[in-house]
Amino acid sequence: MPSRGLLAVAVLLGGAGLLWAASPAPPAKAPAVPQRIMSINLCADQLVLALADRSQISGLTHNATDPEMSGEAAKARGLPLLSNSAEQILAIEPDLIVGMPASRSAALTALPQRTYPLLDLATANTLDEIYTSIRQTAVAVGHPERGTALIARMQAELAGLPKPGKGRVAAYYQRRGYMTGTGTLIDELMTRVGLVNLAGKLGKPPLSQLSLEEMVAAEPDYLIVESATDTVTDQGSEMLHHPALKDIPRISVPQAWTVCGSPAYTEAARSMAAQIARIEGQTR
């Protein structure tokens, strides 16, 4: 799997709770409205960008401005991009560090005598978990009302969303034959638009590989693919354009909408529902 694909898997690892960096000194107390916020995780980047003032943000991850990885890439342009090093933490002296979880940061463990307020966010693989992360982040950055407003907006965007999939089977198929299984955000999105995950039917784990021959034999009704693979750019994406797959209808979704539990969830759900409805209308 290419480096971006591996990163997409890595950013989904997480923990839960509001914790403090381990230190013999008393933990620092986060100000009501922190002014030097540092994000050390791609998914945390997106929540901080959606909920904090730009002037509050002192650093984001180096992938924050990548439109293929982040649904908030445009907002991140011009802000400091960091490598999560101990030296950068010392230079910034952040009054809030956000991660998934921040407490596992290698840079922080290199600073045993320093304490910083940390927000440890859990990986969000469902809409309710996304809402929880939004609420926690909004409170931590000092703008709880923004979290409430964002959740209300997302709920309005999803209200009455149809389920045009009608129980048809879909596979989220990625470069080099990787397939995403159940218990993941993309699986939750499939269910929301009325699709059944092929990986679940086959008893596959959250991430597995399925050969072209196995995929053809499984006869899914749809393939869901990253929009970046709509054109051939490397050997990994080339296999998704094999003639054996050409007759399986495709739903194309930007990876930036699905790699993290973020406000982009609503865009992904609405786009998937619209594409299914369009395909079904064409095949009647």
C-alpha positions, -999 to 999 in steps of 0.1 A, spaced: 0 0 0 14 35 -8 24 58 20 -9 77 19 -28 45 22 -7 34 52 -12 69 68 -50 66 63 -49 34 83 -25 48 109 -47 79 117 -76 57 126 -58 43 157 -68 60 189 -78 62 225 -103 81 246 -107 107 273 -92 140 284 -57 133 299 -25 150 308 11 143 299 28 121 325 51 141 347 60 143 384 49 179 384 13 189 389 -7 189 356 -11 222 339 -45 237 337 -59 245 303 -71 281 300 -108 285 292 -99 297 257 -64 283 248 -43 306 226 -16 282 215 -33 250 202 -12 223 187 -27 193 168 -5 162 164 -30 141 144 -45 144 109 -80 138 123 -75 162 151 -64 188 126 -98 188 110 -117 193 142 -94 220 154 -97 239 121 -135 235 122 -140 248 157 -111 270 168 -102 306 158 -74 307 133 -54 329 157 -56 301 183 -39 275 162 -1 273 166 6 241 147 -9 213 126 4 181 112 23 182 79 -6 165 61 -31 192 71 -29 211 38 -31 179 16 -66 180 -1 -64 142 -7 -60 136 30 -79 164 48 -114 177 44 -103 210 59 -71 214 38 -81 248 24 -85 262 60 -51 249 69 -32 269 43 -9 294 58 -8 279 93 23 264 108 29 227 99 48 207 124 66 174 127 55 167 163 90 170 177 100 177 213 118 208 201 88 222 184 66 216 215 92 235 237 93 263 212 55 267 210 47 260 247 12 250 237 -17 255 261 -36 227 244 -23 196 225 -50 176 206 -44 141 193 -58 106 189 -45 101 215 -22 130 223 -8 112 254 9 86 232 30 112 214 67 102 212 76 138 214 58 143 247 75 112 262 108 129 255 98 157 278 92 140 311 95 172 332 70 192 311 33 191 315 8 203 288 -30 202 287 -39 173 264 -71 164 247 -71 127 238 -98 120 212 -111 85 204 -112 73 169 -147 80 155 -162 52 133 -198 62 137 -218 94 133 -225 95 171 -188 92 178 -181 120 154 -206 142 173 -188 132 206 -154 143 192 -169 176 180 -184 183 214 -151 175 232 -130 195 209 -154 225 209 -153 226 247 -115 222 248 -108 250 224 -132 273 243 -161 274 219 -187 249 229 -214 268 211 -196 261 178 -197 224 184 -235 226 191 -240 246 159 -219 223 138 -237 192 150 -271 209 143 -259 217 108 -248 181 101 -280 168 114 -300 191 91 -278 180 61 -286 143 69 -322 147 77 -343 127 53 -313 113 35 -326 84 14 -313 48 14 -311 42 -24 -288 12 -19 -319 -9 -9 -297 -37 5 -274 -41 -25 -238 -52 -18 -209 -29 -21 -171 -33 -16 -148 -4 -7 -119 -14 -29 -86 3 -27 -52 3 -44 -36 -31 -46 -68 -49 -37 -73 -37 -1 -109 -38 11 -123 -21 41 -144 -42 65 -170 -37 92 -167 -15 122 -152 13 102 -164 47 91 -169 37 55 -189 7 67 -212 30 87 -216 52 56 -226 22 35 -253 13 60 -265 49 61 -272 49 24 -287 14 23 -257 -7 12 -244 -40 26 -206 -43 30 -192 -72 10 -164 -76 36 -190 -83 62 -206 -109 41 -173 -126 35 -163 -124 72 -132 -102 65 -114 -81 91 -114 -43 91 -87 -43 65 -80 -72 41 -69 -79 6 -91 -94 -21 -77 -105 -55 -94 -94 -87 -105 -130 -92 -121 -131 -57 -138 -98 -63 -153 -108 -96 -165 -141 -81 -182 -122 -52 -203 -102 -77 -208 -70 -57 -234 -46 -70 -211 -16 -65 -175 -8 -60 -167 22 -38 -134 37 -47 -113 67 -37 -118 95 -63 -80 98 -66 -80 63 -83 -105 74 -110 -75 77 -132 -45 54 -134 -15 70 -116 5 39 -104 4 2 -103 -18 2 -73 -45 22 -90 -41 4 -123 -56 -28 -110 -88 -10 -102 -92 -4 -139 -88 -40 -150 -113 -51 -176 -127 -77 -153 -141 -49 -131 -154 -26 -158 -191 -37 -156 -194 -31 -118 -209 3 -112 -187 26 -92 -192 51 -64 -163 75 -62 -156 93 -29 -126 115 -19 -104 98 7 -103 131 26 -140 126 34 -136 91 49 -102 87 64 -113 106 95 -145 110 115 -150 146 107 -177 171 95 -170 159 60 -191 128 69 -222 146 56 -206 153 23 -196 117 19 -231 104 28 -249 128 5 -225 122 -24 -228 84 -21 -266 85 -20 -268 108 -50 -244 86 -70 -264 54 -62 -297 72 -72 -281 83 -105 -268 49 -113 -301 32 -105 -319 57 -127 -296 50 -156 -300 12 -153 -338 11 -152 
